Amino acid sequence: MMRSPNSRRPGLSLTEVLVALFVMALGIISLMTLFPLGAVQMGQALRDDRSGQTASQADGVTRIWWQTQVVEGPGTEPAFLALDNPGGGLFPKPLDNNPSYPVFVDPIGWQARPVGNRDWIGSTAGNLPRRSISTLGTNFQLTVRACSMMDDITFDQAGAPDTLSGSAGGVVREGAFNWCAVVQRPNNANRYVADFKVLVFHTKGLYGGHVPGTNSTGAEVIISGAQLASANAGGTQVALNVPIANLPIRSGSWIMDGSNATVANFYRIQSITELTPTATILELDTPLKSNVTQLYIIRGLADVFDRPQLTNSGYHRQAP
């Protein structure tokens, strides 16, 4: 059948084309949005996985140290002695049935700081004590191997392992994930039973890089007095009179209540609100256990893991 010369071929109007382009653009934009969100989620998942692996490593190293150097040792381990009296003007030995002092078993942080500053968080005597592990001595490379994830290899721009800036041509290991432990006896009469937390650090580096004896500016900030506006027991808000730009924190970071020598409670920051250039509100994910009069902020603290207690019946030396 022949088509009538007056009939027209059906098609799309300009309006329909524009509507179709608009709908397609919305779809492409939505699809493109998924890529950065996916990258962020993948990065967070990777960090969580690495933090868990680091905490597992820290658990094993700390329990072996506790069993071999504390329980079976001569009783001269610095961290063990500091549970009773860290010095620095703190109170004398805690009474039986009372908690001991909390001690940071932090070999990397201890070795990477100058001699006069290494024994205390914030480098001030009388703050919470920091000690190392005697078997590591002052061997910084051995300490890095024991207290960081050693598969964190640094790569050059070509994608090859960086060996040029390593010592003696060795592969440079970033140490992006490293750890310290916080131990404290819940009852000072039970000498070999201690509560145990693992602190995992990320992007902190090794307290100023792989160079022992250097301070990292602002790595440990202590807030007290007029700088701490309010932090009341049972509440989930901490009000600070400090410019947020001066603090090494962000949403997801951790803060620590170190109000007195026997307290080391950790809280994760849920959100940060800057009210004025000098006033900041921190919203926490769990209520404060007590009134806070002194707040510790440690740069790079990525996660805090509560671990089962250290006891006198854990790891044992194997017979030769």
Backbone hydrogen bonds in HBPLUS format (Angstrom, degrees):
<---DONOR---> <-ACCEPTOR-->    atom                        ^
c    i                          cat <-CA-CA->   ^        H-A-AA   ^      H-
h    n   atom  resd res      DA  || num        DHA   H-A  angle D-A-AA Bond
n    s   type  num  typ     dist DA aas  dist angle  dist       angle   num
A0007-SER N   A0004-SER O   3.09 MM   3  5.53 162.5  2.12 116.6 121.8     1
A0017-VAL N   A0013-SER O   3.11 MM   4  6.47 154.7  2.18 149.2 156.4     2
A0018-LEU N   A0014-LEU O   3.01 MM   4  6.25 160.8  2.05 150.8 155.3     3
A0019-VAL N   A0015-THR O   2.97 MM   4  6.23 159.7  2.01 150.8 156.3     4
A0020-ALA N   A0016-GLU O   2.97 MM   4  6.16 159.1  2.02 146.3 151.9     5
A0021-LEU N   A0017-VAL O   2.94 MM   4  6.20 157.8  1.99 150.3 156.3     6
A0022-PHE N   A0018-LEU O   2.93 MM   4  6.14 153.8  2.00 146.8 154.1     7
A0023-VAL N   A0019-VAL O   2.98 MM   4  6.26 162.8  2.01 152.8 156.4     8
A0024-MET N   A0020-ALA O   2.94 MM   4  6.12 161.9  1.97 149.1 154.6     9
A0025-ALA N   A0021-LEU O   2.86 MM   4  6.02 152.8  1.94 145.1 152.7    10
A0026-LEU N   A0022-PHE O   3.02 MM   4  6.33 155.6  2.08 148.7 154.6    11
A0027-GLY N   A0023-VAL O   3.11 MM   4  6.42 155.9  2.17 146.7 153.0    12
A0028-ILE N   A0024-MET O   2.94 MM   4  6.25 157.3  1.99 150.9 156.9    13
A0029-ILE N   A0025-ALA O   2.90 MM   4  6.09 163.3  1.93 152.9 157.4    14
A0030-SER N   A0026-LEU O   2.94 MM   4  6.12 160.8  1.98 147.4 152.9    15
A0031-LEU N   A0027-GLY O   2.92 MM   4  6.11 154.9  1.98 145.1 152.3    16
A0032-MET N   A0028-ILE O   2.86 MM   4  6.09 157.3  1.91 150.0 156.1    17
A0033-THR N   A0029-ILE O   2.99 MM   4  6.21 142.7  2.13 144.2 154.1    18
A0034-LEU N   A0031-LEU O   3.16 MM   3  5.40 135.6  2.36 100.5 111.8    19
A0035-PHE N   A0032-MET O   3.30 MM   3  5.65 141.3  2.46 104.5 113.3    20
A0037-LEU N   A0033-THR O   3.44 MM   4  6.58 166.6  2.45 150.6 154.3    21
A0038-GLY N   A0034-LEU O   2.76 MM   4  5.79 154.0  1.82 145.5 153.4    22
A0039-ALA N   A0035-PHE O   2.90 MM   4  6.13 152.2  1.98 147.8 155.7    23
A0040-VAL N   A0036-PRO O   2.92 MM   4  6.16 156.2  1.97 148.6 154.3    24
A0041-GLN N   A0037-LEU O   2.96 MM   4  6.22 165.3  1.98 151.5 155.3    25
A0042-MET N   A0038-GLY O   2.84 MM   4  5.96 155.2  1.90 146.1 153.5    26
A0043-GLY N   A0039-ALA O   2.88 MM   4  6.06 156.4  1.93 145.0 151.4    27
A0044-GLN N   A0040-VAL O   2.92 MM   4  6.20 157.7  1.97 150.4 156.4    28
A0045-ALA N   A0041-GLN O   2.87 MM   4  6.08 158.4  1.92 147.2 153.4    29
A0046-LEU N   A0042-MET O   2.87 MM   4  6.08 155.2  1.94 147.0 154.0    30
A0047-ARG N   A0043-GLY O   2.93 MM   4  6.15 158.0  1.97 147.0 153.0    31
A0048-ASP N   A0044-GLN O   2.87 MM   4  6.10 160.7  1.91 151.1 156.3    32
A0049-ASP N   A0045-ALA O   2.92 MM   4  6.10 157.6  1.97 145.8 152.1    33
A0050-ARG N   A0046-LEU O   2.91 MM   4  6.14 161.5  1.94 150.6 155.6    34
A0051-SER N   A0047-ARG O   2.81 MM   4  5.96 153.0  1.88 147.8 156.0    35
A0052-GLY N   A0048-ASP O   2.96 MM   4  6.16 156.3  2.01 145.8 151.7    36
A0053-GLN N   A0049-ASP O   3.03 MM   4  6.34 155.8  2.09 146.8 153.2    37
A0054-THR N   A0050-ARG O   2.89 MM   4  6.08 157.7  1.93 147.4 153.8    38
A0055-ALA N   A0051-SER O   2.88 MM   4  6.10 157.7  1.93 149.3 155.3    39
A0056-SER N   A0052-GLY O   2.99 MM   4  6.21 151.4  2.08 144.0 151.6    40
A0057-GLN N   A0053-GLN O   2.99 MM   4  6.29 156.8  2.04 148.0 153.9    41
A0058-ALA N   A0054-THR O   2.86 MM   4  6.12 159.6  1.90 150.4 156.5    42
A0059-ASP N   A0055-ALA O   2.88 MM   4  6.07 150.9  1.96 144.8 152.4    43
A0060-GLY N   A0056-SER O   3.19 MM   4  6.49 162.3  2.22 148.3 151.2    44
A0061-VAL N   A0057-GLN O   3.03 MM   4  6.29 172.3  2.04 158.9 160.6    45
A0062-THR N   A0058-ALA O   2.93 MM   4  5.92 165.5  1.95 149.4 154.1    46
A0063-ARG N   A0059-ASP O   3.03 MM   4  6.11 158.7  2.08 147.0 152.8    47
A0064-ILE N   A0060-GLY O   3.06 MM   4  6.21 160.2  2.10 150.5 155.8    48
A0065-TRP N   A0061-VAL O   2.95 MM   4  6.14 162.1  1.98 148.2 153.8    49
A0066-TRP N   A0062-THR O   2.84 MM   4  6.02 160.4  1.88 148.9 154.3    50
A0067-GLN N   A0063-ARG O   2.97 MM   4  6.12 162.9  2.00 146.8 151.0    51
A0068-THR N   A0064-ILE O   2.92 MM   4  5.98 174.1  1.93 157.7 159.6    52
A0069-GLN N   A0065-TRP O   2.83 MM   4  5.34 154.9  1.90 141.0 149.4    53
A0070-VAL N   A0066-TRP O   3.16 MM   4  4.88 136.2  2.36 111.3 121.9    54
A0071-VAL N   A0066-TRP O   2.81 MM   5  6.23 166.2  1.83 166.1 170.1    55
A0072-GLU N   A0067-GLN O   2.92 MM   5  6.07 150.3  2.01 147.2 156.4    56
A0080-PHE N   A0077-GLU O   3.05 MM   3  5.30 118.5  2.45 105.0 120.2    57
A0081-LEU N   A0077-GLU O   3.02 MM   4  6.31 159.0  2.07 160.8 167.3    58
A0082-ALA N   A0078-PRO O   2.97 MM   4  6.14 148.4  2.07 145.4 154.5    59
A0083-LEU N   A0080-PHE O   3.31 MM   3  5.47 145.1  2.44  98.7 108.0    60
A0084-ASP N   A0081-LEU O   3.11 MM   3  5.69 145.7  2.23 112.1 120.2    61
A0085-ASN N   A0081-LEU O   3.21 MM   4  6.55 167.0  2.23 149.5 152.9    62
A0101-TYR N   A0083-LEU O   3.15 MM  18  4.96 168.2  2.17 144.3 142.1    63
A0090-LEU N   A0087-GLY O   3.23 MM   3  5.66 166.0  2.25 113.8 118.1    64
A0098-ASN N   A0095-LEU O   3.09 MM   3  5.58 148.4  2.20 132.7 135.4    65
A0188-ASN N   A0098-ASN O   2.85 MM  90  5.78 155.4  1.91 150.8 155.2    66
A0100-SER N   A0185-ARG O   2.95 MM  85  5.13 157.5  2.00 143.4 149.0    67
A0103-VAL N   A0183-VAL O   2.95 MM  80  5.51 159.7  1.99 155.8 162.4    68
A0183-VAL N   A0103-VAL O   3.03 MM  80  5.51 159.4  2.07 154.4 155.4    69
A0104-PHE N   A0129-PRO O   2.93 MM  25  6.13 175.5  1.93 153.2 154.0    70
A0131-ARG N   A0104-PHE O   2.83 MM  27  6.17 164.6  1.85 170.0 171.0    71
A0105-VAL N   A0181-ALA O   2.64 MM  76  4.98 156.0  1.70 150.3 157.1    72
A0181-ALA N   A0105-VAL O   2.98 MM  76  4.98 168.2  1.99 135.7 137.9    73
A0106-ASP N   A0131-ARG O   2.84 MM  25  5.96 142.9  1.98 166.2 177.7    74
A0110-TRP N   A0106-ASP O   2.86 MM   4  5.93 155.7  1.92 157.6 165.4    75
A0111-GLN N   A0107-PRO O   2.99 MM   4  6.05 164.1  2.02 146.3 150.1    76
A0112-ALA N   A0108-ILE O   2.96 MM   4  5.96 151.4  2.04 150.7 158.7    77
A0214-THR N   A0112-ALA O   2.95 MM 102  5.98 125.3  2.26 137.2 138.6    78
A0117-ASN N   A0114-PRO O   3.01 MM   3  5.52 155.0  2.07 117.6 125.3    79
A0130-ARG N   A0119-ASP O   2.80 MM  11  4.76 165.0  1.82 119.9 120.2    80
A0123-SER N   A0120-TRP O   3.01 MM   3  5.02 153.5  2.08 123.6 121.9    81
A0121-ILE N   A0128-LEU O   2.93 MM   7  5.62 171.9  1.93 172.6 175.3    82
A0127-ASN N   A0124-THR O   3.15 MM   3  6.03 159.0  2.20 144.1 146.2    83
A0136-LEU N   A0133-ILE O   3.04 MM   3  5.68 150.8  2.13 117.9 126.1    84
A0137-GLY N   A0134-SER O   3.03 MM   3  5.22 142.5  2.17 103.2 114.2    85
A0139-ASN N   A0136-LEU O   3.17 MM   3  6.06 159.9  2.22 148.6 152.1    86
A0143-THR N   A0139-ASN O   3.03 MM   4  6.27 152.1  2.11 146.4 154.9    87
A0144-VAL N   A0140-PHE O   2.88 MM   4  6.17 154.5  1.95 152.1 158.3    88
A0145-ARG N   A0141-GLN O   3.09 MM   4  6.35 154.3  2.16 143.4 149.9    89
A0146-ALA N   A0142-LEU O   3.03 MM   4  6.31 147.2  2.14 143.8 152.6    90
A0147-CYS N   A0143-THR O   2.91 MM   4  5.97 146.9  2.02 150.6 159.3    91
A0179-TRP N   A0147-CYS O   3.14 MM  32  5.80 150.3  2.24 155.0 157.8    92
A0149-MET N   A0177-PHE O   2.97 MM  28  5.77 156.9  2.03 166.1 168.8    93
A0152-ASP N   A0149-MET O   3.30 MM   3  6.09 154.7  2.37 123.3 124.5    94
A0153-ILE N   A0151-ASP O   2.93 MM   2  5.52 129.5  2.19 106.5  91.3    95
A0174-GLU N   A0152-ASP O   2.62 MM  22  5.44 140.3  1.77 163.1 172.6    96
A0154-THR N   A0172-VAL O   2.86 MM  18  5.54 174.6  1.86 154.4 152.8    97
A0162-ASP N   A0154-THR O   2.79 MM   8  5.68 175.2  1.79 152.2 150.6    98
A0156-ASP N   A0160-ALA O   2.80 MM   4  5.61 164.8  1.83 165.8 166.5    99
A0159-GLY N   A0156-ASP O   2.97 MM   3  5.39 161.9  2.01 114.5 120.2   100
A0172-VAL N   A0162-ASP O   2.88 MM  10  5.71 163.2  1.91 171.6 177.0   101
A0170-GLY N   A0167-SER O   3.01 MM   3  5.60 165.7  2.03 120.1 124.8   102
A0178-ASN N   A0201-PHE O   3.25 MM  23  5.36 150.3  2.34 131.6 140.3   103
A0201-PHE N   A0178-ASN O   2.78 MM  23  5.36 175.7  1.78 167.4 167.5   104
A0180-CYS N   A0199-LEU O   3.03 MM  19  5.36 147.4  2.14 144.1 153.5   105
A0199-LEU N   A0180-CYS O   2.86 MM  19  5.36 176.0  1.86 166.1 166.6   106
A0182-VAL N   A0197-LYS O   2.90 MM  15  5.11 158.8  1.95 143.2 147.7   107
A0197-LYS N   A0182-VAL O   2.97 MM  15  5.11 157.6  2.02 145.7 152.8   108
A0184-GLN N   A0195-ASP O   3.15 MM  11  5.25 148.7  2.25 137.3 141.6   109
A0195-ASP N   A0184-GLN O   2.71 MM  11  5.25 153.3  1.78 155.6 148.2   110
A0190-ASN N   A0187-ASN O   2.96 MM   3  5.74 149.4  2.06 125.1 131.8   111
A0193-VAL N   A0190-ASN O   3.38 MM   3  5.69 169.1  2.40 117.8 116.5   112
A0194-ALA N   A0310-LEU O   2.94 MM 116  5.11 153.2  2.01 137.5 144.9   113
A0310-LEU N   A0194-ALA O   2.85 MM 116  5.11 159.6  1.89 158.1 159.2   114
A0307-ARG N   A0196-PHE O   2.97 MM 111  5.54 166.1  1.99 161.3 162.2   115
A0198-VAL N   A0305-PHE O   2.85 MM 107  5.07 160.0  1.89 146.4 153.2   116
A0305-PHE N   A0198-VAL O   2.88 MM 107  5.07 166.7  1.90 150.9 155.5   117
A0200-VAL N   A0303-ASP O   2.97 MM 103  5.30 173.7  1.97 157.2 159.2   118
A0302-ALA N   A0200-VAL O   2.82 MM 102  5.74 144.3  1.95 146.0 157.9   119
A0303-ASP N   A0200-VAL O   3.29 MM 103  5.30 155.2  2.35 142.3 143.3   120
A0202-HIS N   A0300-GLY O   2.80 MM  98  5.26 157.2  1.86 150.7 156.0   121
A0219-ALA N   A0216-SER O   3.05 MM   3  5.50 150.2  2.14 143.8 138.4   122
A0299-ARG N   A0219-ALA O   2.71 MM  80  4.89 168.4  1.72 151.7 155.3   123
A0221-VAL N   A0297-ILE O   2.80 MM  76  5.07 167.9  1.82 158.1 158.6   124
A0297-ILE N   A0221-VAL O   2.79 MM  76  5.07 158.7  1.83 157.4 161.8   125
A0223-ILE N   A0295-LEU O   2.76 MM  72  4.99 165.4  1.78 151.3 156.3   126
A0295-LEU N   A0223-ILE O   2.77 MM  72  4.99 171.4  1.78 154.3 157.0   127
A0227-GLN N   A0224-SER O   3.26 MM   3  5.60 140.2  2.43 137.9 131.6   128
A0228-LEU N   A0225-GLY O   3.16 MM   3  5.75 153.3  2.23 115.0 121.6   129
A0241-ASN N   A0227-GLN O   2.74 MM  14  4.62 171.3  1.75 136.3 139.2   130
A0229-ALA N   A0239-ALA O   2.82 MM  10  5.16 124.1  2.14 133.8 146.7   131
A0230-SER N   A0239-ALA O   3.27 MM   9  5.10 157.3  2.32 129.1 131.2   132
A0239-ALA N   A0230-SER O   2.84 MM   9  5.10 163.5  1.86 153.2 158.4   133
A0292-VAL N   A0231-ALA O   2.91 MM  61  5.34 171.2  1.92 160.3 163.1   134
A0235-GLY N   A0232-ASN O   3.05 MM   3  5.64 160.4  2.09 135.6 140.1   135
A0234-GLY N   A0288-LEU O   2.82 MM  54  5.11 171.4  1.82 138.4 141.4   136
A0288-LEU N   A0235-GLY O   2.88 MM  53  5.72 157.9  1.92 157.8 161.4   137
A0284-LEU N   A0236-THR O   2.69 MM  48  4.99 172.7  1.70 157.4 159.5   138
A0238-VAL N   A0282-LEU O   2.90 MM  44  5.04 151.0  1.98 142.5 151.4   139
A0282-LEU N   A0238-VAL O   2.82 MM  44  5.04 166.7  1.84 149.5 154.1   140
A0240-LEU N   A0280-THR O   2.81 MM  40  5.15 172.5  1.81 162.0 164.4   141
A0280-THR N   A0240-LEU O   2.92 MM  40  5.15 161.6  1.96 145.0 150.3   142
A0246-ASN N   A0243-PRO O   2.94 MM   3  5.58 157.1  1.99 117.7 124.6   143
A0247-LEU N   A0244-ILE O   3.11 MM   3  5.38 167.6  2.13 113.8 116.9   144
A0253-SER N   A0250-ARG O   2.98 MM   3  5.53 159.9  2.02 139.1 140.3   145
A0252-GLY N   A0269-ILE O   2.81 MM  17  5.20 156.0  1.87 142.9 151.1   146
A0269-ILE N   A0253-SER O   2.73 MM  16  5.47 170.2  1.74 162.8 164.7   147
A0255-ILE N   A0267-TYR O   2.85 MM  12  5.43 158.1  1.89 156.7 163.9   148
A0267-TYR N   A0255-ILE O   2.91 MM  12  5.43 159.0  1.96 155.9 159.8   149
A0256-MET N   A0296-TYR O   2.90 MM  40  4.96 157.3  1.95 150.4 153.7   150
A0296-TYR N   A0256-MET O   2.82 MM  40  4.96 170.5  1.82 154.9 157.4   151
A0257-ASP N   A0265-ASN O   2.70 MM   8  5.10 161.7  1.73 157.0 161.6   152
A0265-ASN N   A0257-ASP O   3.34 MM   8  5.10 151.3  2.42 135.3 138.1   153
A0258-GLY N   A0294-GLN O   3.05 MM  36  5.52 156.1  2.11 151.8 156.4   154
A0263-VAL N   A0260-ASN O   3.27 MM   3  5.69 165.6  2.29 123.6 121.8   155
A0285-ASP N   A0268-ARG O   3.13 MM  17  5.93 150.8  2.21 159.6 164.3   156
A0270-GLN N   A0283-GLU O   2.57 MM  13  5.38 155.1  1.63 154.4 162.8   157
A0271-SER N   A0283-GLU O   3.28 MM  12  5.17 151.9  2.37 131.9 136.2   158
A0283-GLU N   A0271-SER O   2.93 MM  12  5.17 178.6  1.93 155.6 156.0   159
A0273-THR N   A0281-ILE O   2.90 MM   8  5.07 166.6  1.91 152.7 156.9   160
A0281-ILE N   A0273-THR O   2.79 MM   8  5.07 165.0  1.81 152.7 158.0   161
A0275-LEU N   A0279-ALA O   2.93 MM   4  5.45 131.0  2.18 136.4 149.6   162
A0276-THR N   A0279-ALA O   3.29 MM   3  4.96 165.7  2.31 130.1 133.6   163
A0279-ALA N   A0276-THR O   3.22 MM   3  4.96 163.5  2.24 103.7 108.6   164
A0301-LEU N   A0298-ILE O   3.40 MM   3  6.06 154.8  2.47 139.9 137.2   165
